[in-house]
Amino acid sequence: METDESERVLPFQLQFDKPAPSQIKLAEWNPEKDLLAMVTEDSKIILHRFNWQRLWTISPGKCITSLCWRPDGKAVAVGLEDGTISLHDVENGKLLRSVKSHSVAVICLNWEEDDELGQDNEDTTVSYEDRTLRFFPPAPRVPRMPGVVSGDSTLTDNTEDSFQDLLNTSHQRFNILCSADKDGGVFFSIFGIFPIGKINIHNLSLPLIGNQVAYQILDGSIHKVALSKDFCRLIIVCSGETSSSSTHFNHGPLPGHKTEGMHCLVLDTSIFRKRKQELHQVAQQASSIEDLTEVIRASLSIMYKQWCDAMQIFHDKFNSLSTLIVDNGLDSTPQEEFLSLLGGARTSPPVHQFLVNSLGESGLKRVMKAVSNAGNELQLILLDHIQPAAEMIGFRMGELRGLSRWRARYGGIGLDEKLIDNATERVGMLLVQVVRFVQILSSASQQFSNFFCWLLRCIKILMSESSDQLPPYNSELVIMFLKFLYDRDPVKLLLDQSVADHYVQLNLDTTQRVEELVKLGGFADTDCLHRTLAKEFQNMESSFKEAFNMPYTTISKEIICEQMLPLYSFRSSPPSTPSSVPTSISSYWDAAPDVSTCETSKGNLVDYVTFQIPEWSSSEVSNCICILRGVTNEADNIRNRYSRVEALLLSVSNDFSCMDLSLYKERQIVLLLNETTATSDSSGNALLMMVQTTDLPFISISRSTSMNFWNLDQLQDQILPLQMESAKVRSIPHDVVSPLAISSSRGVGCVFAARKRALVYILDEDEEEEEDASDMD
């Protein structure tokens, strides 16, 4: 796609103009590799290399509402309409983890990793060494876990382990995933796995900088969230109706005044930085426990299905004997008929017909093989998956138990010693149940095998065939089988995961012996053997949830709103939804050195909020791009408030409308503009523009209350027209739509869609970036 601008050097070089299977609605560049993840209107995720080679396509089967990359570029997080966040592997798109923290659509995601740049030089790291592998084998893997729904490409086999990349969380750098839903809830999770906090903008008290007027958002929605690189602040751009709730004011709106508009909230999340080491260590253990718990849960489900399938085959074959007994006018039961046969009495007609005609030798062997294989599979799953997983969980709970006793450090993040002790005991009870289940399964499998061997001999005798080559049987075990296992199923009972609470009956001697052993071990639970294995697992899960909910609740209470900056108010009936307003949030260490007005020094973190002021706002200022810049100086601000907030307005020509925008390396803002004068007969024109912001005159916003409820009209005398002649501009001979995705890892990459086509550009800022671009090409 060539343009007529050959006379001037074009900063944006068109790399690709490729068709897309459907209109693109979301796009994000991988932060570490030349990979582009895109979401189409039909909710398919497509991963491309920079040369437009498609790596894979997947379809979660639900509407995708948000997308972001893990900071190391090895996984992509996808927010779905039902509130689920799914993590997918970059290599093949397989599902790594599915977490449902929200109950409504996840509208935006932001994943931030520990940025050691700008941090204190003091080494406050609490070193942690994972010693699990010294005592136990590698983490068990789930047999045949379900993978992703295949899309246009061939995915890896679903039998592969889905947790390989996430089990080694102890080697990951500390990172936090922020997710926001359409009801105003924001959730925080470490590694994208371990939930560590939650806030809701409707429950926040929103003080202005002067703390003289407090506001509350009555109704609204979130549009963008971003966690600062030092984890100390969360910036939220949201829309909604605010109401003042304080009568102590000097300036600003009256108490009870309601204003509907767009707002910027700054929340204090410094607890993530102050307690980073403690949170990191607890999250490592807790996320590993969650992975191992998933192994046990999936294994129990598989065991239950395999055993039920085998028992279904057994009952389908042997139930016909009851029908034959009734048809012959007898009042006995199948067990009584088999006992009569075992005792040497004359074989009754129903039993003879059942063994020779209905069941037969081949039918019995099929039932024998099905039950035997199921018993063997269950034992393998128990010994190779459930037991080692439970032992490793016990080891990790022991580590957490030791940390919980260090109250000075870990009490501050809600690690409760009593709750951890209770969860540790539950793990011990589960291990007891596993050992007991192994014994019951082994006994049941042996009795089934002995019963089938006896029946096989009986069939041979009834058919007058030699039975010398058959394995021997034990008559006492046959009697025990007919008495306890023929119409009962203790294995299924222990595996049953239904809501009903099954009570396992024990004799008096066993109950007394168990109580003595439990008390001798220092435990308080003496009813463990009266519960099923599935119920014991549910109790363990419940204790984990209760123990880990304490840090979740404790951290949530520490997250408070520090500042609120009203951006602009709405008219009574805006013609479009606020969600369509282009908005960008970025943060960088140290402002540009030539920006003297910021008065920044090394260690300062600068937050940028860039947004378009729509025509339907109540402000006199419209069709402008506003850039807010907040500087945090930790030396002067104990609670990490902004030491200075500045703003500037860039006026866009009325001939163009802003479709999307993004701040790039704090010195440039990239704009995607559509021509507004196009007629219905023409396809219109568009511009891709980069504006240098280093020389723009930012205006400082006063810290007084009246100025903090600031009005954009106060800046209208300092509006700067957007000089398209002096900016870096690329013309596009047709209209375009968002998304505008920017990558700052290697030069800059831009992508946006036009008529179901993806346009990819790179920017040549200088010779060095030109070399980087040629390397990528």
CORRAFEN-V814585 format. One record per residue. RES is the residue in three letters. PHI is phi as a letter, one per 40 degrees, with the letter a starting at -180 (NA if undefined). PSI is psi in whole degrees, -180 to 180 (* if undefined). Layout:
RES_PHI_PSI + RES_PHI_PSI
This chain:
MET_NA_97 + GLU_c_153 + THR_b_177 + ASP_c_20 + GLU_b_42 + SER_c_-20 + GLU_c_-26 + ARG_b_154 + VAL_c_123 + LEU_c_122 + PRO_c_-30 + PHE_c_118 + GLN_c_124 + LEU_c_119 + GLN_c_-45 + PHE_a_146 + ASP_b_92 + LYS_b_149 + PRO_c_149 + ALA_b_149 + PRO_c_-24 + SER_a_169 + GLN_c_134 + ILE_c_131 + LYS_b_-21 + LEU_b_146 + ALA_a_138 + GLU_a_134 + TRP_c_143 + ASN_c_132 + PRO_c_-16 + GLU_b_-20 + LYS_b_167 + ASP_c_66 + LEU_b_142 + LEU_b_122 + ALA_b_129 + MET_b_148 + VAL_b_128 + THR_c_170 + GLU_c_-27 + ASP_c_19 + SER_g_49 + LYS_b_142 + ILE_b_125 + ILE_b_132 + LEU_b_125 + HIS_b_149 + ARG_c_173 + PHE_c_-27 + ASN_c_11 + TRP_g_18 + GLN_c_124 + ARG_c_128 + LEU_c_-47 + TRP_a_162 + THR_b_132 + ILE_b_157 + SER_b_109 + PRO_c_-13 + GLY_g_1 + LYS_b_162 + CYS_c_127 + ILE_c_129 + THR_b_-11 + SER_a_163 + LEU_a_140 + CYS_a_160 + TRP_c_149 + ARG_c_145 + PRO_d_-28 + ASP_c_-1 + GLY_g_10 + LYS_c_-7 + ALA_a_152 + VAL_b_135 + ALA_c_136 + VAL_b_124 + GLY_c_134 + LEU_b_166 + GLU_c_-27 + ASP_c_7 + GLY_g_1 + THR_c_143 + ILE_b_120 + SER_b_139 + LEU_b_129 + HIS_b_144 + ASP_c_138 + VAL_c_-26 + GLU_c_-41 + ASN_a_2 + GLY_g_3 + LYS_c_152 + LEU_c_119 + LEU_c_-42 + ARG_a_145 + SER_b_120 + VAL_b_132 + LYS_b_83 + SER_c_-29 + HIS_b_158 + SER_b_-9 + VAL_b_-179 + ALA_d_136 + VAL_c_111 + ILE_c_-20 + CYS_a_149 + LEU_b_146 + ASN_a_124 + TRP_b_116 + GLU_b_138 + GLU_b_155 + ASP_d_118 + ASP_b_104 + GLU_c_-16 + LEU_c_135 + GLY_g_-3 + GLN_c_168 + ASP_c_149 + ASN_c_-15 + GLU_c_134 + ASP_c_99 + THR_b_15 + THR_c_132 + VAL_c_106 + SER_c_141 + TYR_b_132 + GLU_b_126 + ASP_c_108 + ARG_c_11 + THR_d_-45 + LEU_c_-12 + ARG_c_-26 + PHE_b_-25 + PHE_b_159 + PRO_c_171 + PRO_d_160 + ALA_d_135 + PRO_c_154 + ARG_b_147 + VAL_c_127 + PRO_c_119 + ARG_f_60 + MET_c_143 + PRO_c_143 + GLY_b_-155 + VAL_c_165 + VAL_c_125 + SER_c_145 + GLY_b_-123 + ASP_c_-19 + SER_b_167 + THR_c_126 + LEU_c_173 + THR_c_163 + ASP_c_138 + ASN_c_-14 + THR_c_-10 + GLU_c_155 + ASP_c_124 + SER_c_-7 + PHE_b_12 + GLN_d_-45 + ASP_c_-27 + LEU_c_-10 + LEU_c_-29 + ASN_c_50 + THR_c_-19 + SER_c_-16 + HIS_c_1 + GLN_c_150 + ARG_c_154 + PHE_c_124 + ASN_a_155 + ILE_b_131 + LEU_c_124 + CYS_b_131 + SER_b_136 + ALA_b_142 + ASP_b_175 + LYS_c_-10 + ASP_c_7 + GLY_g_8 + GLY_c_140 + VAL_b_125 + PHE_b_147 + PHE_b_134 + SER_a_133 + ILE_c_135 + PHE_g_9 + GLY_g_10 + ILE_b_-52 + PHE_c_110 + PRO_c_133 + ILE_b_-1 + GLY_i_162 + LYS_a_142 + ILE_b_162 + ASN_b_129 + ILE_c_-23 + HIS_c_-16 + ASN_b_7 + LEU_c_143 + SER_c_124 + LEU_b_93 + PRO_c_145 + LEU_c_173 + ILE_c_-34 + GLY_c_-8 + ASN_f_27 + GLN_b_-21 + VAL_b_130 + ALA_b_144 + TYR_b_158 + GLN_b_136 + ILE_c_117 + LEU_c_-40 + ASP_a_135 + GLY_i_-177 + SER_a_158 + ILE_c_141 + HIS_b_-36 + LYS_a_144 + VAL_b_148 + ALA_a_128 + LEU_c_135 + SER_c_159 + LYS_c_-21 + ASP_c_7 + PHE_g_9 + CYS_c_-20 + ARG_b_148 + LEU_b_124 + ILE_b_127 + ILE_b_125 + VAL_b_118 + CYS_a_162 + SER_b_153 + GLY_i_179 + GLU_c_126 + THR_b_151 + SER_b_129 + SER_c_142 + SER_b_15 + SER_b_146 + THR_b_-1 + HIS_c_102 + PHE_a_157 + ASN_b_-37 + HIS_b_-178 + GLY_g_-173 + PRO_c_159 + LEU_c_156 + PRO_d_140 + GLY_g_-2 + HIS_c_134 + LYS_b_134 + THR_b_131 + GLU_b_128 + GLY_a_-166 + MET_b_140 + HIS_b_154 + CYS_b_118 + LEU_b_139 + VAL_b_114 + LEU_b_141 + ASP_c_109 + THR_b_28 + SER_c_-16 + ILE_d_-30 + PHE_c_-31 + ARG_c_-43 + LYS_c_-36 + ARG_b_31 + LYS_c_-46 + GLN_c_-43 + GLU_c_-45 + LEU_c_-40 + HIS_c_-46 + GLN_c_-43 + VAL_c_-41 + ALA_c_-36 + GLN_d_-49 + GLN_c_-46 + ALA_c_-40 + SER_c_-35 + SER_c_-40 + ILE_c_-40 + GLU_c_-41 + ASP_c_-46 + LEU_c_-34 + THR_c_-38 + GLU_c_-36 + VAL_c_-46 + ILE_c_-43 + ARG_c_-49 + ALA_c_-38 + SER_c_-44 + LEU_c_-40 + SER_c_-42 + ILE_c_-42 + MET_c_-44 + TYR_c_-44 + LYS_c_-43 + GLN_c_-42 + TRP_c_-41 + CYS_c_-38 + ASP_c_-42 + ALA_c_-42 + MET_c_-29 + GLN_c_-40 + ILE_c_-42 + PHE_c_-49 + HIS_c_-35 + ASP_c_-34 + LYS_c_-43 + PHE_c_-16 + ASN_c_-22 + SER_c_-22 + LEU_c_-40 + SER_c_-39 + THR_c_-40 + LEU_c_-39 + ILE_c_-43 + VAL_c_-41 + ASP_c_-28 + ASN_c_6 + GLY_g_25 + LEU_c_155 + ASP_b_5 + SER_c_175 + THR_b_163 + PRO_d_-38 + GLN_c_-42 + GLU_c_-39 + GLU_c_-41 + PHE_c_-37 + LEU_c_-37 + SER_c_-39 + LEU_c_-40 + LEU_c_-35 + GLY_c_-4 + GLY_g_5 + ALA_c_175 + ARG_c_138 + THR_c_128 + SER_c_153 + PRO_d_-42 + PRO_c_-44 + VAL_c_-41 + HIS_c_-47 + GLN_c_-38 + PHE_c_-47 + LEU_c_-38 + VAL_c_-43 + ASN_b_-52 + SER_c_-48 + LEU_c_-66 + GLY_g_168 + GLU_c_-45 + SER_c_-41 + GLY_c_-40 + LEU_c_-40 + LYS_c_-35 + ARG_c_-43 + VAL_c_-43 + MET_c_-44 + LYS_c_-41 + ALA_c_-47 + VAL_c_-41 + SER_c_-45 + ASN_c_-40 + ALA_c_-43 + GLY_c_-42 + ASN_c_-43 + GLU_c_-41 + LEU_c_-40 + GLN_c_-39 + LEU_c_-43 + ILE_c_-41 + LEU_c_-47 + LEU_c_-31 + ASP_c_-16 + HIS_b_-62 + ILE_c_-49 + GLN_c_-49 + PRO_c_-35 + ALA_c_-43 + ALA_c_-38 + GLU_c_-41 + MET_c_-37 + ILE_c_-43 + GLY_c_-39 + PHE_c_-45 + ARG_c_-36 + MET_c_-33 + GLY_c_-39 + GLU_c_-46 + LEU_c_-33 + ARG_c_-40 + GLY_c_-39 + LEU_c_-37 + SER_c_-24 + ARG_c_-10 + TRP_c_74 + ARG_c_-30 + ALA_c_-33 + ARG_b_-47 + TYR_c_-14 + GLY_c_-29 + GLY_c_-18 + ILE_b_11 + GLY_g_18 + LEU_c_100 + ASP_c_127 + GLU_c_-43 + LYS_c_-42 + LEU_c_-38 + ILE_c_-40 + ASP_c_-42 + ASN_c_-42 + ALA_c_-37 + THR_c_-40 + GLU_c_-38 + ARG_c_-35 + VAL_c_-42 + GLY_c_-41 + MET_c_-36 + LEU_c_-41 + LEU_c_-39 + VAL_c_-43 + GLN_c_-35 + VAL_c_-46 + VAL_c_-42 + ARG_c_-41 + PHE_c_-37 + VAL_d_-42 + GLN_c_-44 + ILE_c_-43 + LEU_c_-43 + SER_c_-43 + SER_c_-43 + ALA_c_-43 + SER_c_-40 + GLN_c_-43 + GLN_c_-38 + PHE_c_-46 + SER_c_-43 + ASN_c_-42 + PHE_c_-42 + PHE_c_-37 + CYS_c_-40 + TRP_c_-44 + LEU_c_-37 + LEU_c_-39 + ARG_c_-41 + CYS_c_-42 + ILE_c_-41 + LYS_c_-42 + ILE_c_-45 + LEU_c_-31 + MET_c_8 + SER_f_44 + GLU_b_158 + SER_c_138 + SER_b_23 + ASP_c_-29 + GLN_c_-4 + LEU_c_148 + PRO_c_152 + PRO_c_164 + TYR_b_165 + ASN_b_119 + SER_c_-36 + GLU_c_-38 + LEU_c_-32 + VAL_c_-43 + ILE_c_-43 + MET_c_-40 + PHE_c_-47 + LEU_c_-28 + LYS_c_-36 + PHE_b_-29 + LEU_b_-16 + TYR_c_-47 + ASP_b_15 + ARG_b_159 + ASP_a_85 + PRO_c_-28 + VAL_c_-48 + LYS_c_-38 + LEU_d_-43 + LEU_c_-24 + LEU_c_-10 + ASP_c_123 + GLN_b_20 + SER_c_170 + VAL_c_-29 + ALA_c_136 + ASP_c_107 + HIS_c_135 + TYR_b_115 + VAL_c_125 + GLN_c_136 + LEU_b_150 + ASN_c_166 + LEU_c_-41 + ASP_c_-44 + THR_c_-42 + THR_c_-46 + GLN_c_-40 + ARG_c_-41 + VAL_c_-43 + GLU_d_-41 + GLU_c_-43 + LEU_c_-41 + VAL_c_-45 + LYS_c_-37 + LEU_c_-34 + GLY_c_-3 + GLY_g_15 + PHE_c_160 + ALA_b_-14 + ASP_c_113 + THR_b_3 + ASP_b_20 + CYS_c_-40 + LEU_c_-10 + HIS_c_-8 + ARG_b_157 + THR_c_166 + LEU_c_-41 + ALA_c_-41 + LYS_c_-38 + GLU_c_-39 + PHE_c_-41 + GLN_c_-39 + ASN_c_-39 + MET_c_-44 + GLU_c_-42 + SER_c_-40 + SER_c_-36 + PHE_c_-45 + LYS_c_-42 + GLU_c_-41 + ALA_c_-42 + PHE_c_-12 + ASN_c_-23 + MET_c_-50 + PRO_d_-38 + TYR_d_-47 + THR_c_-41 + THR_c_-46 + ILE_c_-40 + SER_d_-38 + LYS_c_-22 + GLU_c_-13 + ILE_c_112 + ILE_b_160 + CYS_c_125 + GLU_c_-36 + GLN_a_153 + MET_b_129 + LEU_b_104 + PRO_c_128 + LEU_c_-57 + TYR_a_159 + SER_b_162 + PHE_c_159 + ARG_c_172 + SER_c_-35 + SER_b_85 + PRO_c_140 + PRO_c_-14 + SER_b_169 + THR_c_143 + PRO_c_-22 + SER_c_-18 + SER_c_-2 + VAL_c_123 + PRO_c_130 + THR_a_145 + SER_a_139 + ILE_b_129 + SER_a_159 + SER_a_144 + TYR_a_149 + TRP_c_128 + ASP_g_127 + ALA_c_172 + ALA_d_140 + PRO_c_-21 + ASP_c_4 + VAL_c_89 + SER_c_-22 + THR_c_-18 + CYS_c_-24 + GLU_f_44 + THR_c_161 + SER_b_175 + LYS_c_133 + GLY_h_-12 + ASN_c_144 + LEU_b_129 + VAL_b_125 + ASP_b_136 + TYR_b_129 + VAL_b_114 + THR_b_132 + PHE_a_158 + GLN_c_139 + ILE_c_111 + PRO_c_162 + GLU_c_-27 + TRP_c_10 + SER_c_159 + SER_c_-6 + SER_c_151 + GLU_c_-18 + VAL_c_126 + SER_a_163 + ASN_f_43 + CYS_b_155 + ILE_b_123 + CYS_b_136 + ILE_b_117 + LEU_c_136 + ARG_b_118 + GLY_b_130 + VAL_b_130 + THR_b_121 + ASN_b_107 + GLU_c_-27 + ALA_c_-30 + ASP_b_-9 + ASN_b_100 + ILE_c_-39 + ARG_c_16 + ASN_g_33 + ARG_c_162 + TYR_c_129 + SER_c_-24 + ARG_a_137 + VAL_b_128 + GLU_b_161 + ALA_a_158 + LEU_a_156 + LEU_b_133 + LEU_b_121 + SER_c_126 + VAL_c_142 + SER_d_145 + ASN_c_-12 + ASP_c_-9 + PHE_b_153 + SER_b_143 + CYS_c_123 + MET_c_-33 + ASP_a_162 + LEU_a_160 + SER_a_139 + LEU_c_134 + TYR_b_116 + LYS_f_36 + GLU_f_-1 + ARG_b_-17 + GLN_b_149 + ILE_b_128 + VAL_c_128 + LEU_b_144 + LEU_b_112 + LEU_b_141 + ASN_b_143 + GLU_c_133 + THR_c_-9 + THR_c_7 + ALA_c_142 + THR_c_171 + SER_c_-23 + ASP_c_-20 + SER_b_159 + SER_c_-4 + GLY_g_-179 + ASN_b_162 + ALA_a_161 + LEU_b_140 + LEU_b_117 + MET_b_144 + MET_b_129 + VAL_b_129 + GLN_c_130 + THR_b_0 + THR_c_-31 + ASP_b_6 + LEU_c_140 + PRO_c_94 + PHE_c_145 + ILE_b_128 + SER_c_138 + ILE_c_127 + SER_c_155 + ARG_c_1 + SER_c_159 + THR_c_-42 + SER_c_-35 + MET_c_-20 + ASN_c_-27 + PHE_c_67 + TRP_c_151 + ASN_b_133 + LEU_c_-23 + ASP_c_-22 + GLN_c_-16 + LEU_b_5 + GLN_c_-22 + ASP_c_-17 + GLN_b_19 + ILE_c_134 + LEU_b_124 + PRO_c_143 + LEU_c_108 + GLN_c_95 + MET_c_-23 + GLU_c_-36 + SER_c_-10 + ALA_c_166 + LYS_c_114 + VAL_b_142 + ARG_b_126 + SER_c_146 + ILE_b_125 + PRO_c_29 + HIS_a_165 + ASP_c_158 + VAL_b_167 + VAL_b_163 + SER_c_163 + PRO_c_154 + LEU_b_107 + ALA_b_130 + ILE_b_135 + SER_b_129 + SER_b_9 + SER_c_-42 + ARG_b_94 + GLY_g_-147 + VAL_b_136 + GLY_b_134 + CYS_b_143 + VAL_a_137 + PHE_a_166 + ALA_b_148 + ALA_a_116 + ARG_f_49 + LYS_g_31 + ARG_b_143 + ALA_b_121 + LEU_b_124 + VAL_b_126 + TYR_b_156 + ILE_b_156 + LEU_b_130 + ASP_c_95 + GLU_c_-38 + ASP_a_-176 + GLU_c_-36 + GLU_c_-44 + GLU_c_-29 + GLU_c_-39 + GLU_c_-42 + ASP_c_-41 + ALA_c_-41 + SER_c_-33 + ASP_c_-43 + MET_c_-37 + ASP_c_*
